[in-house]
Amino acid sequence: MRNVRHRNLVPVITTCSSDYIRAFVLRYMPNGSLENWLYREESQLNLLQRVTVMLDAAMAVEYLHHGHVTPIVHYAIKPSNALLDEDIVAHVGDFGISKILAVSKSMAHTETLGTLGYIAPEYGSEGIVSASGDVYSYGIMLMEVLTKEGQQMTRYTMKILT
């Protein structure tokens, strides 16, 4: 992941690992997460800013899926993982549960859990990881960002899926 570079991904400065922990050291994003901008009273994004942030996130996801030989599935596309720099440009971060797909495979199986409300049905029911799952999560995030109805949207989505 340290070698994966795109203008809309949070830059990985270095990695740290030991017997007990593996971590990425990421560049600091002064405007925090998109989630904070959506749900804090003191900070608001207008519609144009929200659409621009979602376009930034889409370009990051597209790069992860198609930007190099081996696709990467982020597996946790949600507002808390979209970080905003000083110019309110979105950078997708938190690669802790990302999966690198084998060149010959379009999907893999996993037992890693994602965040309820954002995970695609095939993640939860069958443990299938694919790029289409990230697209599903992005769609949920897009609805949340445009409507600012995250908590209710998550409950509604889960009712539909069950």
C-alpha positions as CSV (number, residue, x, y, z in Angstrom):
1,M,0.0,0.0,0.0
2,R,2.9,2.3,0.5
3,N,3.6,2.3,-3.2
4,V,-0.1,3.1,-4.1
5,R,-0.2,6.8,-5.0
6,H,-3.2,8.8,-6.2
7,R,-4.2,12.4,-5.6
8,N,-7.4,11.2,-3.8
9,L,-5.8,8.6,-1.5
10,V,-4.4,9.6,1.9
11,P,-0.6,9.3,1.3
12,V,1.1,6.5,3.3
13,I,4.2,8.0,4.8
14,T,5.6,4.7,6.2
15,T,4.5,1.5,7.8
16,C,5.2,0.2,11.3
17,S,5.1,-3.5,12.2
18,S,6.0,-5.8,15.1
19,D,4.7,-9.0,16.5
20,Y,1.8,-7.2,18.0
21,I,0.8,-4.5,15.6
22,R,0.9,-3.5,11.9
23,A,0.1,0.1,11.1
24,F,0.3,2.7,8.4
25,V,1.5,6.2,9.1
26,L,-0.7,8.5,7.1
27,R,-0.4,12.2,6.1
28,Y,-2.4,14.5,8.5
29,M,-5.6,15.8,7.0
30,P,-6.4,19.2,8.7
31,N,-10.2,19.2,8.0
32,G,-10.9,15.8,9.5
33,S,-13.4,13.3,8.1
34,L,-16.4,13.8,5.9
35,E,-18.5,12.3,8.7
36,N,-17.6,15.2,11.0
37,W,-18.5,17.7,8.3
38,L,-21.9,16.0,7.8
39,Y,-23.0,15.7,11.4
40,R,-21.4,18.5,13.4
41,E,-23.5,21.7,13.8
42,E,-20.6,24.1,13.5
43,S,-19.3,22.8,10.1
44,Q,-21.4,22.5,7.0
45,L,-20.7,21.6,3.4
46,N,-22.9,23.1,0.6
47,L,-24.2,20.9,-2.1
48,L,-21.4,21.7,-4.6
49,Q,-18.8,20.9,-1.9
50,R,-20.5,17.6,-1.1
51,V,-20.7,16.6,-4.8
52,T,-17.1,17.5,-5.3
53,V,-16.0,15.5,-2.3
54,M,-18.0,12.5,-3.7
55,L,-16.3,12.9,-7.1
56,D,-12.9,12.9,-5.3
57,A,-13.9,9.7,-3.5
58,A,-15.1,8.1,-6.7
59,M,-11.8,8.8,-8.4
60,A,-9.9,7.2,-5.5
61,V,-12.1,4.0,-5.7
62,E,-11.7,3.9,-9.5
63,Y,-7.9,4.0,-9.1
64,L,-7.9,1.3,-6.5
65,H,-9.9,-1.0,-8.8
66,H,-8.3,-0.1,-12.2
67,G,-5.2,1.9,-11.6
68,H,-2.7,-1.0,-11.6
69,V,-2.4,-4.7,-12.4
70,T,-3.7,-6.0,-9.1
71,P,-7.1,-4.5,-8.0
72,I,-7.4,-3.4,-4.4
73,V,-10.8,-3.6,-2.7
74,H,-11.0,-1.0,0.0
75,Y,-13.8,-2.8,1.9
76,A,-14.7,0.2,4.1
77,I,-16.0,3.0,1.9
78,K,-17.8,5.4,4.3
79,P,-17.8,9.0,5.4
80,S,-15.4,8.4,8.3
81,N,-12.8,7.1,5.9
82,A,-13.0,10.1,3.5
83,L,-10.6,12.7,5.0
84,L,-10.5,16.3,3.9
85,D,-7.3,18.3,3.3
86,E,-6.9,22.1,3.7
87,D,-8.8,22.7,0.4
88,I,-11.7,20.4,1.2
89,V,-10.3,17.8,-1.3
90,A,-11.3,14.3,-0.2
91,H,-8.7,11.6,0.3
92,V,-9.8,8.0,1.0
93,G,-7.9,6.5,3.9
94,D,-8.0,3.6,6.4
95,F,-6.7,0.7,4.4
96,G,-6.7,-1.6,7.5
97,I,-9.1,-4.2,6.1
98,S,-8.4,-3.7,2.3
99,K,-7.9,-6.7,0.2
100,I,-5.6,-7.1,-2.8
101,L,-7.3,-9.4,-5.3
102,A,-5.2,-12.0,-7.3
103,V,-4.7,-11.1,-10.9
104,S,-6.8,-14.0,-12.2
105,K,-9.7,-13.6,-9.7
106,S,-12.5,-11.1,-9.6
107,M,-13.5,-12.0,-6.1
108,A,-12.1,-13.5,-2.9
109,H,-13.6,-14.9,0.2
110,T,-13.0,-13.3,3.6
111,E,-14.1,-13.4,7.2
112,T,-13.3,-9.7,7.8
113,L,-16.3,-7.7,8.8
114,G,-17.1,-4.2,7.5
115,T,-19.4,-1.6,8.9
116,L,-23.1,-2.5,8.9
117,G,-25.1,-0.3,6.5
118,Y,-22.1,0.1,4.2
119,I,-21.2,-3.5,3.4
120,A,-22.7,-5.2,0.3
121,P,-25.1,-8.1,1.0
122,E,-22.7,-10.6,-0.5
123,Y,-20.0,-9.5,2.0
124,G,-22.2,-10.3,5.0
125,S,-24.0,-13.4,3.7
126,E,-21.2,-15.2,1.8
127,G,-17.9,-13.4,2.6
128,I,-17.4,-12.5,-1.0
129,V,-15.0,-9.6,-1.6
130,S,-15.2,-7.9,-5.0
131,A,-14.9,-4.4,-6.5
132,S,-18.7,-4.3,-6.9
133,G,-18.9,-4.4,-3.1
134,D,-16.9,-1.1,-2.9
135,V,-19.3,0.4,-5.5
136,Y,-22.3,-0.6,-3.3
137,S,-20.6,1.0,-0.3
138,Y,-19.9,4.1,-2.4
139,G,-23.6,4.3,-3.4
140,I,-24.7,4.1,0.2
141,M,-22.2,6.9,1.1
142,L,-23.4,9.0,-1.8
143,M,-27.0,8.8,-0.6
144,E,-25.9,9.7,2.9
145,V,-23.8,12.7,1.7
146,L,-26.5,14.1,-0.5
147,T,-29.4,13.6,1.9
148,K,-27.4,13.9,5.2
149,E,-29.5,11.1,6.6
150,G,-26.8,8.6,7.6
151,Q,-28.3,7.0,10.7
152,Q,-31.8,6.6,9.3
153,M,-30.5,5.5,5.9
154,T,-28.4,2.8,7.6
155,R,-31.4,1.4,9.5
156,Y,-33.6,1.6,6.3
157,T,-30.9,-0.2,4.2
158,M,-30.5,-3.0,6.8
159,K,-34.3,-3.5,6.8
160,I,-34.3,-3.9,3.0
161,L,-31.4,-6.4,3.2
162,T,-33.0,-8.6,5.8
